[in-house]
């Protein structure tokens, strides 16, 4: 299910990421959902949700890093 706005993101994402990182997560998740909807495009037997989360967190980690328990822009 694509996320239409940051307010619809999972609680663990909203509670841990700053607003900009939430937007990156949401956009990456939604793109991955379109790209990997077909199970043949996924590695192994990973679920669509697992793949989307992995892609989204990777996108966040490209722009942000964890410093002292908080996510900060690189």
C-alpha positions in Angstrom: 0.0 0.0 0.0 1.6 3.3 -1.0 1.9 6.0 1.6 0.2 9.2 0.4 1.7 11.4 3.2 4.3 11.2 5.9 1.5 11.0 8.5 0.6 7.6 7.2 4.1 6.1 7.7 4.6 3.4 10.3 5.0 4.7 13.9 8.6 3.4 14.1 9.5 5.6 11.1 7.6 8.7 12.3 9.0 8.4 15.8 12.7 8.0 14.7 13.2 10.0 11.5 13.2 13.8 11.0 10.6 15.1 8.5 13.0 15.2 5.5 14.1 11.7 6.1 10.5 10.6 6.4 9.8 12.1 2.9 12.8 10.2 1.5 11.5 7.0 3.1 8.0 7.5 1.8 9.1 8.2 -1.8 11.6 5.4 -1.9 9.1 2.9 -0.4 6.4 3.9 -3.0 8.8 3.7 -5.9 10.0 0.2 -4.7 6.4 -0.9 -4.4 5.9 -0.1 -8.1 9.2 -1.5 -9.2 9.1 -4.8 -7.3 5.3 -5.5 -7.4 6.1 -8.5 -9.7 7.6 -11.3 -7.4 9.9 -12.2 -10.3 11.7 -8.9 -9.9 12.6 -9.7 -6.2 15.5 -11.7 -4.9 14.7 -15.0 -3.3 11.3 -15.2 -1.7 11.3 -11.8 -0.1 7.9 -10.2 0.5 7.0 -7.0 -1.2 6.9 -5.2 2.2 10.3 -6.5 3.1 11.8 -5.3 -0.2 10.2 -1.9 0.0 11.4 -1.4 3.6 14.9 -2.4 2.7 15.0 0.0 -0.3 13.4 2.9 1.8 15.9 2.5 4.7 18.8 2.4 2.2 17.6 5.6 0.6 17.4 7.3 4.0 20.9 6.1 4.9 22.3 7.7 1.7 21.3 11.1 3.0 21.2 10.7 6.8 23.3 9.1 9.5 22.6 8.1 13.0 24.5 10.3 15.5 24.0 9.9 19.3 20.7 8.1 18.7 19.3 10.7 16.3 19.2 10.8 12.6 21.0 13.8 11.1 21.7 14.9 7.6 25.2 13.9 6.3 
